[in-house]
Amino acid sequence: MKEYSAVIAATANIDAAITGEARMICAYEILKQQLGQGYSRYPRMKAPWNEMDGDDMCYEGYFYSALAEFFFQNPSQAFLVGRYNIRQIAQGWKVGMKITTAMVKNPLPLGMGEGLTLKYL
């Protein structure tokens, strides 16, 4: 899937403001939609084989799908997300939530155990 996503990132009609890792996250989301999958397979790139189908992987996949939707809807804000703050954004998110500009600019964790802790970063 990594190779297909790289091709999509390079050739798909993704806004030019979405660059780097954000562009790959969007490519995985496009691939998810094309294959009819329930969540992004982006976190699988960094996970060991025996953990690719666990609950943690599903939750992270839902997070990256929500993040891709944020990028698609706010391409000029994609630069606000990076390795420096993605863990904090995830801790302020849970399955079913939409990621907003406010969450990205000022990530605040949810209550104890509610937010997502990224395992495969």
MINU-922501 format. One record per atom (N, C-alpha, C, O): residue in three letters; x, y, z. Coordinates in pm, whole numbers, plus 32768, in hexadecimal, padded with zeros to 4 digits. Example, Ala and Ser with C-alpha at 12.3 -4.5 7.8 and 13.67 -1.06 7.14 Angstrom:
2
ALA85277DC7830C;ALA84CE7E3E830C;ALA85287EB6830C;ALA85907EB4834E;SER85057F1F82C4;SER85577F9682CA;SER850A80038313;SER853D80728324;
END
This chain:
121
MET80517F888000;MET800080008000;MET8056807E8000;MET802E80E67FCC;LYS80CC8073803A;LYS812380E88042;LYS8146811B7FB6;LYS814781937F9D;GLU816280BE7F5A;GLU818680E57ED3;GLU811081277E8B;GLU8120818C7E47;TYR809980ED7E99;TYR802181277E5C;TYR800781B37E94;TYR7FE4820F7E4A;SER801781C07F16;SER800082437F54;SER806482AB7F24;SER804183207F12;ALA80E082807F0F;ALA814682DE7EDC;ALA8120830E7E4F;ALA813383837E2F;VAL80EC82B47DFD;VAL80C082DA7D76;VAL804B833B7D80;VAL8046839F7D38;ILE7FEC831D7DD7;ILE7F7883757DE9;ILE7FA683FF7E1A;ILE7F7684657DE9;ALA800384017E7A;ALA803484817EAF;ALA807384D57E41;ALA8068854F7E42;ALA80B684937DE2;ALA80FA84DB7D78;ALA809E85037D05;ALA80B685687CC3;THR803484B67CED;THR7FE584CC7C74;THR7F5584F87C8B;THR7F15852C7C2F;ALA7F2084E57D01;ALA7E9385067D1A;ALA7E7E859C7D22;ALA7EDC85EA7D32;ASN7E0385C37D17;ASN7DDD86507D1D;ASN7DD0867C7DB0;ASN7D63869E7DDE;ILE7E4086797DF7;ILE7E4586A57E82;ILE7E7987347E81;ILE7EDA87527E3B;ASP7E39878C7ECB;ASP7E6188197ED0;ASP7EF888267EE8;ASP7F3087E17F3D;ALA7F37887E7E9D;ALA7FC888927EA6;ALA7FF488C57F2F;ALA806988B67F53;ALA7F9988FF7F7D;ALA7FBB892F8003;ALA7FD188BB8064;ALA800C88CD80CF;ILE7FA288458040;ILE7FB387CE8095;ILE803287898068;ILE803887527FFA;THR8098878D80BC;THR811B87598097;THR814E86F580FE;THR811386E38169;GLY81BD86B480DC;GLY8202865C8139;GLY81AC85EA816D;GLY816185AB8122;GLU81B785D281EE;GLU816F8563822E;GLU80D885768225;GLU808E8514821A;ALA80A985F3822A;ALA8019860D821D;ALA7FE685DD8195;ALA7F7685AA818C;ARG803685EC812F;ARG801085BE80A9;ARG8005852680A6;ARG7FAA84F08067;MET806184E080E9;MET8059844E80EF;MET7FDD8421813D;MET7F9C83C08116;ILE7FBE846681A8;ILE7F45844681F6;ILE7ECA8454819C;ILE7E70840081A1;CYS7EC784BB814B;CYS7E5884CF80EC;CYS7E5684628082;CYS7DEB8433805B;ALA7ECB84398052;ALA7ED183CF7FEE;ALA7E99834C8026;ALA7E5183057FE0;TYR7EBA832D80A2;TYR7E8382B580E1;TYR7DEB82C080F0;TYR7DA4825C80E6;GLU7DBA83388108;GLU7D29834B8114;GLU7CE58336808D;GLU7C7982FA8087;ILE7D2083668023;ILE7CEA834F7F9E;ILE7CE882B97F80;ILE7C8582857F4C;LEU7D5482757FA0;LEU7D5C81E57F8A;LEU7CF2819C7FDD;LEU7CB4813D7FAD;LYS7CDF81C78059;LYS7C77818E80AF;LYS7BEF8197806C;LYS7BA38136806A;GLN7BD1820B8036;GLN7B4F82217FF6;GLN7B4281CD7F77;GLN7AD781977F5C;GLN7BAC81C37F2A;GLN7BA881757EAF;GLN7B9380E07ECB;GLN7B51809B7E7D;LEU7BCC80B07F38;LEU7BC280227F5A;LEU7B4C80027FB4;LEU7B337F8D7FD4;GLY7B0280687FDD;GLY7A8D80538032;GLY7AAF802680BF;GLY7A637FDC80FD;GLN7B20805280F2;GLN7B4A802D8179;GLN7B0B808B81DE;GLN7AE280FA81BC;GLY7B02805E825B;GLY7AC080AC82C3;GLY7B1681188301;GLY7AE1817A8337;TYR7B99810882FA;TYR7BF481698337;TYR7C79816682EC;TYR7C95810882A2;SER7CCA81CD8301;SER7D4A81DA82BD;SER7DAB816D82E7;SER7DB08146835C;ARG7DF7813D8288;ARG7E6080DA82A5;ARG7EE8811E82B8;ARG7F4F80DB82BF;TYR7EE981A282BF;TYR7F6681ED82CF;TYR7FBA81BD8345;TYR803381AC8334;PRO7F8181A783BD;PRO7FD88180842D;PRO801880F6841B;PRO807780D68463;ARG7FE780A683BF;ARG8023802283A9;ARG80B3802B8377;ARG81007FCD8388;MET80D7809B833B;MET816180AB8309;MET81C7809C8379;MET823880728361;LYS81A080BD83F2;LYS81FF80C38461;LYS81E9805584C9;LYS822E8052852E;ALA818A7FFD84B0;ALA81677F968512;ALA81A57F1084EF;ALA81B67EF08479;PRO81C77EC18555;PRO81F47E398539;PRO81817DE584FF;PRO810C7DFF851A;TRP81A47D8384B1;TRP81437D30846B;TRP80D77CF884C7;TRP80617CFA84A5;ASN80FF7CC7853B;ASN80A07C858595;ASN80417CE685DB;ASN7FE87CBA8624;GLU80517D6885C8;GLU7FF97DCA8607;GLU7FA47E1885A1;GLU7F627E7985C5;MET7FA57DED8525;MET7F627E3984BC;MET7ECA7E3284BE;MET7E887E82847B;ASP7E917DD68507;ASP7E007DC98509;ASP7DC37DDC8593;ASP7D4E7DBA85A7;GLY7E0E7E0F85F2;GLY7DDB7E228679;GLY7D847E9F8686;GLY7D7B7EF0862B;ASP7D457EAA86FA;ASP7CEF7F1E8715;ASP7D3C7FA2870E;ASP7D08800586DB;ASP7DB77FA38743;ASP7E07801D873F;ASP7E1A804D86B0;ASP7E1380C58693;MET7E327FEE8657;MET7E45801085CA;MET7DC5804D858F;MET7DCB80AE8543;CYS7D53801485B2;CYS7CD380498581;CYS7CBF80D885B0;CYS7C9D81308561;TYR7CD480F08632;TYR7CC081768669;TYR7D1D81DB8627;TYR7CF5824A8606;GLU7D9C81B38615;GLU7DF9820E85D2;GLU7DCF82268541;GLU7DDD8295850E;GLY7D9C81BF8500;GLY7D6B81CE8478;GLY7CF88231846F;GLY7CF282838413;TYR7C9C822A84D0;TYR7C2E828B84D4;TYR7C63831884EA;TYR7C30837884B0;PHE7CC98325853F;PHE7D0583A88558;PHE7D4183E184D7;PHE7D29845584B4;TYR7D8F838F8490;TYR7DCE83C18416;TYR7D6783DF83A9;TYR7D7D84378356;SER7CF8839683A8;SER7C8C83B7834A;SER7C518440836C;SER7C3884918314;ALA7C3B845983ED;ALA7C0784DB8418;ALA7C6B854A83F9;ALA7C4585B883D0;LEU7CEB852D840B;LEU7D53859083EE;LEU7D5885AE8358;LEU7D6686228331;ALA7D4C85488306;ALA7D4A855D8275;ALA7CD285B3824D;ALA7CDF860B81F8;GLU7C60859B8289;GLU7BEA85ED826C;GLU7C04867F8293;GLU7BDA86DB824C;PHE7C4886948303;PHE7C6D871C832A;PHE7CC5875B82BE;PHE7CAF87CE8296;PHE7D298711828E;PHE7D8287458226;PHE7D35876681A6;PHE7D4A87D0816A;PHE7CDC870C817C;PHE7C8E87248102;PHE7C3687A0810F;PHE7C2787EC80B0;GLN7BFC87B38185;GLN7BA288248199;GLN7BEC88A781B8;GLN7BB6891381A2;ASN7C66889D81EA;ASN7CB589138211;ASN7D44890781DC;ASN7DA28906822C;PRO7D5888FF815A;PRO7DDF88E88127;PRO7E4489528151;PRO7EBA89328164;SER7E1889CC8160;SER7E768A368188;SER7EA08A2B821A;SER7EFB8A718247;GLN7E5E89D38265;GLN7E7F89BF82F2;GLN7ED0893F8309;GLN7EF58921837B;ALA7EED88F482A0;ALA7F33887482AD;ALA7FBC888582EF;ALA7FEA882C8336;PHE7FFB88F782D8;PHE8080890E8312;PHE807D891383AB;PHE80E6890883EB;LEU8008892283E5;LEU7FFC892A8477;LEU800E88A384BC;LEU801C889E8536;VAL800E88388470;VAL801987B184A8;VAL809F87758481;VAL80C68777840D;GLY80E4873F84E4;GLY816486FD84CB;GLY818786A0853D;GLY813B8691859C;ARG81FA86638533;ARG82268607859D;ARG8231864E8624;ARG8228860E868C;TYR824386D08622;TYR8252871C869D;TYR81D0872986EC;TYR81D487438765;ASN815C871686AC;ASN80DE872786F6;ASN807486BC86DB;ASN800786C28712;ILE8094865B8688;ILE802C85FA8663;ILE800085A586DA;ILE7F8B858086E3;ARG805B85878735;ARG8034853A87AD;ARG7FD185898803;ARG7F7185508836;GLN7FE8860A8812;GLN7F8E865E8861;GLN7F058669881E;GLN7E9E86688862;ILE7F038674879A;ILE7E8486798752;ILE7E3885F78769;ILE7DBF85F98783;ALA7E7D85878760;ALA7E3C85048775;ALA7E0584F78802;ALA7D9B84BB8816;GLN7E4B852D8865;GLN7E1B852488EF;GLN7D9E85788906;GLN7D5785648969;GLY7D8285D588AD;GLY7D09862688B6;GLY7C9A85F68859;GLY7C39863E8840;TRP7CA9857D8826;TRP7C4C854687C3;TRP7C1E84BB87EF;TRP7C6884728831;LYS7BA2849787CA;LYS7B74840D87DB;LYS7B2083E98761;LYS7AF184418718;VAL7B0D8369874C;VAL7AC5833786D7;VAL7A3E837E86CA;VAL79F283888729;GLY7A2483AE8652;GLY79A783F38636;GLY79B2848A8637;GLY795984D08607;MET7A2184BE866E;MET7A3485508672;MET7A6E858285EE;MET7ABD853E85AD;LYS7A4585F985C9;LYS7A7E863E8557;LYS7AF48691858B;LYS7AEA86D085F4;ILE7B6286928542;ILE7BD586E48569;ILE7BBE87708532;ILE7B9F878384BD;THR7BCF87D28589;THR7BB7885E8565;THR7C3988AE856A;THR7C9D888185A1;THR7C3589248532;THR7CAA897D8537;THR7CCD899E85C7;THR7D4389A585EA;ALA7C6989B4861B;ALA7C8289D286A8;ALA7CCB895F86ED;ALA7D258976873E;MET7CA688E386CE;MET7CE9886F8709;MET7D7B886886DE;MET7DD28840872C;VAL7D95888E8662;VAL7E1C8887862C;VAL7E7388F98663;VAL7EE788E38687;LYS7E3A8971866B;LYS7E8789E4869B;LYS7EA289DE8731;LYS7F0B8A0A875E;ASN7E4489A7877D;ASN7E5389A2880E;ASN7E2389198840;ASN7DB8890F887C;PRO7E7388B08828;PRO7E46882B884F;PRO7E3E881A88E7;PRO7EA0882F892F;LEU7DC987F58915;LEU7DB387DD89A4;LEU7D87874C89B5;LEU7D2F871D896D;PRO7DC387048A14;PRO7D9C86788A28;PRO7D0F866C8A5F;PRO7CDF86C38AA7;LEU7CCE85FE8A3B;LEU7C4B85E08A74;LEU7C6085A98B01;LEU7CD2859C8B2F;GLY7BF4858A8B45;GLY7BFC85528BCB;GLY7C4B84D18BCE;GLY7C6B84978B66;MET7C6A84A48C45;MET7CBC842E8C5B;MET7C8C83B68C08;MET7C1B83888C18;GLY7CE283868BB1;GLY7CC583108B62;GLY7C6883248AEB;GLY7C4B82C38AA5;GLU7C39839D8AD2;GLU7BDC83B48A63;GLU7C2383CF89DF;GLU7BF583A18976;GLY7C91841889E2;GLY7CD784398967;GLY7D2783C28934;GLY7D36835E8979;LEU7D5A83D088BB;LEU7DA68365887B;LEU7E3A83788896;LEU7E6F83E68885;THR7E7D830F88BE;THR7F0E830F88CC;THR7F4782C88853;THR7F3082508840;LEU7F9083108801;LEU7FC882D58788;LEU8037827487AD;LEU8093829687F8;LYS802D81FD8779;LYS808E81958794;LYS80F081858720;LYS816481628733;TYR80BF81A086A8;TYR810E8186862F;TYR8133820985EA;TYR80FF8228857F;LEU818B82558626;LEU81B382D585EC;LEU824582D285C6;LEU827983358594;
END
